[in-house]
Amino acid sequence: MTHCLRCKKRMARTRGVCRPCSSWMFKEVRLGRQTWEQLIAAGLVLPVVQGRAKAAMTRFLQSGEKK
């Protein structure tokens, strides 16, 4: 598995970030301070993937590979 894109301290879980950072991002978006597009553009979170792409991304994150 790979480290969180935002804090670099904990293991990434969803969209490339750890749970505390994910909670922070949801709060920022909910309050209107950020948008998901801004967070993605800044490299702080991965875009949403579904279906086969989601399975491939999950395998990649679990493998810890760097490409």
N, C-alpha and C positions, 0 to 999 in steps of 0.2 A: 504494500500500500504506500501511497505517497503522502507527503505532508500538506497541510492546509495552505491554500494559495494566499490567504490573507495574513495569518499569524505566523506561519512556518513552524509552529511549536507542536501542534497536535496532528493526529492522523485525519486525513480528509474522509468525509463520509458521503455527503450529497453535494453534487455540483462542484466538487473539488475543494470544499471547505469543511471544517470541523463543525460540530453542533453549536458551540458558543458563537462562533463567527456567523453561522447560518442564522441564528436567532437575532444577532445584531443587524444583519442585512435585512431580514424580514421587517424588523422594527423601523429601520431607516426608510425602507420603501413604503411601509404603511403610513408613516408620518409625513411622507412626501419630500423628504430630504434628498433622496436618491431615486433613480429608476433602475430597473434590472438592466436596461440597455447601457446605462452609464457604468454600472458595476462590471458588466461583461467587457465593455470597451477598456476599462482600467485594468483588466486582467485579474480582478478580485474574485470572480466566480465564473464557472463554465456555463455555457448555454444549456438549456433543457434539451435532452435527447430522449427519444422514445423508441420502442420496439427493438429491433435488432441492433440499432446504433447504441441504445442504452446498454444492452448486454455487452457489446464490444467495449464501450467506455468503462463499464464496471470491471471487466477482465483486465483492461489496461491499468486502471488505478490500483487494482489488487496486486498486479505483478510488480509494480514499482519501477517499471521501465521508464527511461528518459529518451524521448525522440526529438 
